[in-house]
Amino acid sequence: MTESWFEEWLEKAEEDYTVASSLHADRTPGAICFHCQQCVEKWLKAALVKHGVATLEPKTSSCSMIWSRNTTLVLTGSRMSLAF
């Protein structure tokens, strides 16, 4: 794992969250959904890098490809966790 890649994924996720939070739901719902999806995808990539499941340089590999090969998403009520 490269710690700087982990930090970069988290920074990028935070940027998307900030953008989504600043938009008006009544005027730009599609943009809010897009940035929320991007935030979650980047957070998941950070988690994969942090746990050594994948070596992902920022701006590489789609989350769906990684997801199907390396992890299981566990949803319990309103909580989400990753199983490696």
C-alpha positions as CSV (number, residue, x, y, z in Angstrom):
1,M,0.0,0.0,0.0
2,T,1.2,3.5,-0.8
3,E,0.1,5.8,2.0
4,S,0.1,8.8,-0.3
5,W,-2.4,7.0,-2.6
6,F,-4.7,6.4,0.3
7,E,-4.5,10.0,1.4
8,E,-5.1,11.2,-2.2
9,W,-8.2,9.0,-2.6
10,L,-9.6,10.4,0.7
11,E,-8.9,14.0,-0.5
12,K,-10.6,13.4,-3.8
13,A,-13.6,11.8,-2.0
14,E,-13.8,14.8,0.3
15,E,-13.8,17.2,-2.7
16,D,-16.8,15.4,-4.2
17,Y,-18.6,15.5,-0.8
18,T,-18.0,19.2,-0.5
19,V,-19.4,19.8,-4.0
20,A,-22.5,17.6,-3.4
21,S,-23.1,19.4,-0.1
22,S,-22.9,22.8,-1.7
23,L,-25.5,22.2,-4.5
24,H,-29.2,22.9,-4.3
25,A,-31.3,19.8,-4.3
26,D,-34.2,21.5,-6.1
27,R,-32.1,22.8,-8.9
28,T,-29.4,20.1,-9.4
29,P,-30.4,16.7,-8.1
30,G,-28.5,14.9,-10.9
31,A,-25.3,16.7,-10.1
32,I,-25.7,15.9,-6.4
33,C,-26.2,12.2,-7.1
34,F,-23.2,12.2,-9.4
35,H,-20.9,13.7,-6.8
36,C,-22.2,11.4,-4.0
37,Q,-21.6,8.4,-6.2
38,Q,-18.1,9.7,-7.0
39,C,-17.4,10.3,-3.3
40,V,-18.4,6.7,-2.3
41,E,-16.4,5.2,-5.2
42,K,-13.3,7.1,-4.1
43,W,-13.8,6.2,-0.5
44,L,-14.1,2.5,-1.4
45,K,-10.9,2.7,-3.5
46,A,-9.2,4.3,-0.5
47,A,-10.4,1.4,1.7
48,L,-9.1,-1.2,-0.8
49,V,-5.7,0.5,-0.8
50,K,-5.6,0.9,2.9
51,H,-6.3,-2.8,3.5
52,G,-3.9,-3.9,0.8
53,V,-6.6,-5.5,-1.3
54,A,-5.6,-3.5,-4.3
55,T,-2.9,-1.2,-5.4
56,L,-4.7,1.6,-7.1
57,E,-3.0,4.8,-8.2
58,P,-5.5,7.7,-8.2
59,K,-7.4,7.9,-11.6
60,T,-7.1,4.2,-12.3
61,S,-9.4,1.1,-12.5
62,S,-13.2,1.3,-12.2
63,C,-14.7,0.4,-8.9
64,S,-17.0,-2.2,-10.4
65,M,-14.0,-4.2,-11.7
66,I,-12.3,-4.1,-8.3
67,W,-15.5,-4.9,-6.5
68,S,-16.3,-8.0,-8.4
69,R,-12.8,-9.5,-7.9
70,N,-11.8,-8.5,-4.4
71,T,-14.5,-7.7,-1.9
72,T,-18.0,-8.3,-0.7
73,L,-20.3,-5.4,0.3
74,V,-22.3,-6.2,3.4
75,L,-25.4,-4.1,4.0
76,T,-27.1,-4.3,7.4
77,G,-29.9,-1.9,8.0
78,S,-28.4,1.5,7.4
79,R,-24.8,0.3,7.9
80,M,-22.4,-0.7,5.2
81,S,-19.2,-2.6,5.7
82,L,-16.6,-4.3,3.5
83,A,-15.6,-7.9,3.8
84,F,-12.1,-8.8,2.4
